[in-house]
Amino acid sequence: MVMAVQFAFGLRKFGGMEYTGRVIGLTFSRELAPTFTAVIVGGRIGAGMAAEVGSMAVTEQIDAVRALGADPLKKLVLPRLMASIIVMPLLASFALVLGFAGAMMVTDWEFKIPAQFFLRSALGSVTMSDFMSGLFKTPFFGAIIALVGCHFGLTTRGGTAGVGNSTTRTVVVIAISILIADLFLTKVAFRIFPF
């Protein structure tokens, strides 16, 4: 909704408010939906992984898993990694739909751009390549979330204070890693999905 307001205000200065739907459609599909979703999910889920695995580390449950002959990476990290990789494209697609709906409502109420026109122009400008270039990034973002969360969880030391520190570091590292990865994944997406 905020991006819709910003774009509409900016385009109104140049007499191009009818392009608001197109700009929103492209930016949401390629960048905003996958990246914002990853940052939000990373903050919530990554911190949860770090706290859960970190609690297991400080209470020596991970050592017990090793003592039983099981590999903690297979038992603790792999399921979280696979779940994150699978769920991120679904969440990003859901975020894209909600983002379109919110932008459509705001431009209709604030700028009197009819919702049908906004939706037609947004969907008319978004190609399958645009959608796939955004969706292409999401499994990588999911892997970053799980790997960083589990890494900080597995390396937690120092009791409950250590769990809190690991959780805080996880959120910061995930957000920065996703934004850096987004730059490189966008460059790759431009080569894979021609625009």
N, C-alpha and C positions, 0 to 999 in steps of 0.2 A: 504494500500500500504506500509506503514511504517513497519507494522508487518510482511508483506511478505518479505521485504528486510532484516529485523532483523533475521527472522527464516532461510531464505536462506543462509545468511552469517554464521550464527551459525551452521547450518547443513552441510555446505560445509566443515568446518574444520574436520568433522567426516566422510566425504564421504557419507552423507545421504541426498543430495539435492533432491532425488526423493521422499522423505517424506514431502517435503514442503507443498504440496497440502493437505496431510492428517492432518498435524498439523494446518494449517490455517483453514481447514474445521471444525475441532473440536473446536478450540478456538473461531472462529467467531460464530459458532452455539450456543455454550454453554454460552459464556461470553461476547465477545466483541460487537457483534451486539446489544443485548438487553441492556447492561449496558451503552455503549457509547451513544446509541440513547436516553436512559432515561436521561442521564446527559445533553445532548444537548437540548432535548425537555424541560427538566425541567428548564434549564436556560432561555429559550425563553418564553415558555408558562407559567411557574410558575411566572416569573416576570411580565408577562402581567396580569395574574389573580390578583396578589398582587397590581399592580398599578390600575387596574380597580376597584376592590372592595375597595381598600384603598381610592381612589378618592371619591367613594360613601360614605365611612365612614366619611371623613373629611368634606364633604358638607352636612352631615346629611340626606342623601337619605336613608340610612339603617334605621335610626330612623323613617323616614316617612313610610317605608315599614311595620315596626312594628306597627306604629300608625294606619295603615289601616287594621290591624288584620292579616296580612300575616306573615309567618315565613321566616325570611331571609335565614335560612339554606336550606329550601326547594326551595326557589326562586333563590338563588344565588349560594349556594354551591353544591347542589345535581346535577343540570345539568352539571356543570363543572366536578364534580367527575365522573359521568357516561360517559361523552365524553372522558375524559382522560383514563378511564379504557378500553373503546372500541377501541380508536385509537392507543394506544401503541403497541398492537400486530401487527397491520398493518404496522406501521412505522418501527418496529424492523425487520419484514420480508423484507420490502423494503431495509432497511440498510444491511441486510444479503446478498441480491442479489447484491447490489452495492459493498459491501465489497469483495465478491467473484470475481466480474468482475474486480475491481481495482487490487486485488492481482494477478489475472490471467494475466492481461496486464503487470504488473511490472515484474513478474517472467519470462514472455516471452521475454520482451525487455532486461532486465538486466542480467538474468541468463540463457537465452536460454532454459528454460523449456517450451516445447510446450504447448500451451493453452489447447489443447484437453487432453493431458496427465494430466495436472494440474487439470482440471475440473473432469476428470474421477476419479483420485485418491482422490480428495477432496470429491466428492459426494459418492464415494465408501466407504469412512471411516465414513461418517456421517450417523448415524441411525436415525430412527424416534424418539427414546428416546433422542438423543442428541438435535435434533431440538426442541422437546417438552420441554426439561428441560430449554432451553433458553426462549422459548415462555411463559412458565409457570410463569416466573418472571415479565413479562411486565405489566399485570394488576395491580400487587402490586406497581410497579414503577409509573404507572399512578395515582393510588390512593395517593401515597406519594406526587406527584407533585401537584395534585389538593388540597389536604388537607392542605399542608404547604402553598401554595400560597394563598388560601382563609383564612387560619388562620391569616397570617400576614396582609392580606388586611383588615379583619374584626377588627383587633386590632390596626389599624393605628390611630395615633393621631398626632397633630402638623402641620396641613396644608400640603402644597406641599413638604416641607422639610421632613415631616413624611412619605409621600408617597415614596420619594426617599430612605429613610432609610429602609422602609419595603421591598422595591423591592430588595435592596442590600442584606439584611439579608435572604430574600427568596432564592435567587440564591445560597448562601453559604450553607444554611441549607438543601436545596434539594440535592445538590451535595453530601454532607457528608451523608445524610440519605440514599440515593440510594446506595452508596458504602457499608455502614454498612448493609443495608437490603440485598444486594447482597450476602454477606457472609452467612447469615442465610438462605436465599432462596436457595442458592446452596446446603447447607447441606440437606435441605428438598427435593430438586430435586433429589439428589443422592438416597434418600430413596424411592421416588415415581417412578422414571424412572431408572430402573436398567441398568447399562452399561455393 
